[in-house]
Amino acid sequence: MFDVIQTIDSIKLAKRLNIISAETNKLQKIYLQVNIGNDPQKQGFSIKEIIDSAKEASELDSLEIGGIMTMLPQGIPKTTLRDYYKKTCEIKNEINESVNSSCNNLSMGMSNDFEIAIEEGATHIRIGTALFGARPQ
């Protein structure tokens, strides 16, 4: 039903999705979510575990790692934001080169910082607020 699921934040979720995809005879493209800022308010693989987790997810027959996704902590300075995006791009490149060559995409950047994300290698941005306005409180 989905072209890409960008929010695979654990091996447990990847394994469950692999079972569902196998049952429906589908090769599901996924992005692994990296918690690049180690933000306790966000989910995702830590920097320390992402490479090994990418290796494990790559062994699941009904999933294809198409990229990496990240969301940054709120309120960080632009220099730190840029550093996080650079690091996320480095992780994507390492996975692409040494783990899984289908890991080509990088989803990062939102309405308030997408220009920097694109400069640092984003292939996908999430700009819902810019398009539709702020969510009702």
N, C-alpha and C positions, 0 to 999 in steps of 0.2 A: 504494500500500500504506500510505502514511502520510498523515495529515491535515495535519500541519505538520512541517517539518524546521527546527529552531531553531538549527542550528549551521552556517550558511553563512558561512564565515570568509574567503573569497577569491572574486574574480571567476572564477578558473580553475575552482573547484568549482561556482559558479553556472552557468557555461557548460556544464560536463559534465552537471550535473543537468538543465539545459534540454534537452539532446540526448536524454537518457534519457526525460524527461517527454514530449517530442514523439513519440518512438518508441512510447510507450504511450498516446498520445492523452490526456494528463492535464495539467490546469493545477495545478501543484504550488505550494502555499502555503509560503513560507519566511520565516524571521526572519534578518536579517543580524546576525552576531555582532560586537559592538564590544569591542575591548580597551581599555576606558575608563581603566584604571589603567596602561596601557603596561607591563604585566607580561610580562617575557620568558618566563615559564612558561605563559602563555596565548596562544591564537591569536585571530585576529579582526582586523577593520579598525581602523586607528588613527583617532583623532579627526579628523586632518587629511584622511584619505582617504574617510571614510564617506559624505559627501554625494555626491561624484563617483561613488563605487562604487554607491550607491543609484540614481543616474541610469542608470548602465550596466546594472545588474541589471534595472531597470524596462523596459528595451528588449528583454529576452528574452521571447519570446512564450509560452513554456510555464511561466513562473514568475510568481508573484504575491507581492510583498513584503507580508506580513501584519503584520510587526512587527520589533522590535529585541530582541536578547538580549545580556546581558552577564554575566560572572562577574568578581568583584573579586579583587584580590590577597589572599592570606592574611594575617591578623594586623594589619590596619590599624585605626586608632582609629575609633570610631563617628562622630565628626564628619567624618572624611575619607570614610568609607563613605557617609554621607548626601550629601556633596558629589558623589561619583561617581554616585550614583543620580539626583540632581537633573540632572546634566549629561547622563546617558543619556536621561532623560525629555525634556530640551530637544532632543536630537538626534532622537528619535522624532517630536516635534512638528514640527521643521523639515522632516523628510522628508515627513511627512504633509501639511504645508501647502504645500511648494514643489516637491516631487519626485513623490510618489505618495500619493494620498489613501486607498489601501487599507492604508497602514502605520499601523494603529490599536493594535496590541498591544505590550506591554512585558514581557518575561520577565526578571526579575531578582529576586534574593533567594533565599537557601537556608535551611536549617533554623535556622541560628544568627542570621539577620538579616532574616528575611522580614517582620517587623512594620514595620521601617524602610522596606524596599522598597515595601511596600503604601502607607505614608504618602507616599512619593515618586512614586507613580503606577503601580506594577507591576499588570499585569492577570493575569500568570501568575507563580507561584513554584515553586521546586523544593525539596521538603521530604522527600526520600527518607530521610535519616538520622533525622529526627523520626518517620517512619512505620515504618521497618524496622530502625533501629539502625545503629550504625557498621559500616563494612565490615571484614571480617576483615583483619588485618595480614599 
